[in-house]
Amino acid sequence: MMSLWFSPDYRTEPWSIHNHLEELSRLFKQVRLPSTTTRLPRVLTAYSNYKANEFRVLLLFGHVIFAEILPKMYYDHLLQLVCLLHLAENRRIHKDDVKVIEKLGTNFVISFSRLYTPRHCVQVVHSVFHIGATVRYFGPLTNYTTFNFENQLGLLTRTCKSTRRHAEEIIANLYLLQSALHHLHDPILNFAFKKQLLSIINENEDINNNDYRTSRKNDKVNAFATVLFPKKQLNFFHQLQIRRMKLNTYSSAVGKCADDSTIVFRIDEKLFMGRIQSIFTLVENSTTFLLVDYPNVTNYFTCSVDKTDDFKYSSIQSCLKNELSVRLIQPSEIIEKCVYFEHPNRKCYFMRFPNLVHSS
């Protein structure tokens, strides 16, 4: 699809956005991805050299840059693929979601021939039709993608230190890893080893007051925080570390490639997404708080499943810039990092990763 959109060979076709490549490249730079993203994409003008993970990030989160540039019928068609992949990669897939995936795959392939002509309906396009059945029988895409197996194989290979009998050493290390996982929550397990195991299996533990620390002191006082805590002495910071998760304020991420200021957090069992405006502590008891900008009027991502049915997806939300409110939260209410994009038309997008696996 990228080749069809940007190739000068198709510049006279109705789907061509060849003349907008530079503009889209500038917009794509404004998609604020966290530093934990497996592979931060290069500039969009280098799309022909993209690796698989760069295309994945562009599809899952970069689709928003095409909203007012790609003709509407082609953009709506793209959204079907975006929704399909988000659902197929999700950490939890309901049986009703499988039906939606199957419908989206069928309609995407059928519409592709109509929109881009049958000539371009190649094998990789046809394979989208089978994603629904694959998810139905084998679960989320992360269950069988080879990327994760390659990552784990690389981990085992790096543990091999001997000059001979490498296979035996790797098998022994694999057995050690498997045995250690059985004792993961044993209090006598070495802390550093436990931390390494948790990073391998992408598991997070409950956060308590001793599991986070602030850094990079901020001399600028947040006026709203002083209103919330009058006559209290406050220390402000740019960065907060919660176990292995590094967070920062959005002002400190300006001009940087990655942005760790957009988060998913929980209030009264309800999930929200927002951006960290300020990080501060009360001097009297060292309690840490965050001020977060979050949408008080939320529009869920919506795409057409077929001619009569639309699907709303809550992990992608949007609002206008002036519809953001400020909320006071504590570190224990933070779940994970997510993605943010602010369009020049002042529309803001918050997008959650469908899973936290290294690569899918």
ABEGO torsion letter per residue (X at the ends): XAAAAABAAAAABAABAAAAAAAAAAAAAABBBBAABABBBBBAAAAAABBAAAAAAAAAAAAAAAAAABBAAAAAAAAAAAAAAAAAABABBBAAAAAAAAAAAAAAAAAAAAAAEAAABBAAAAAAAAAAAAAAAAEBAAAABAAAAAAAAAAAAAABABABGAAAAAAAAAAAAAAAAAAAABAABBAAAAAAAAAAAGBBBBBBAAABBBBGBBABBBAAAAAABBGBBBBBBABBBBEABBBBBAAAABGBABBAABBBBBBGGBBBBBBBABBBBBAAAGBBBBBBBBBABBBBBBBBABAABBBBBAABBBBBAAABBBBBBBAAABABBBBBBBBAAGBBBBBBBABABABX
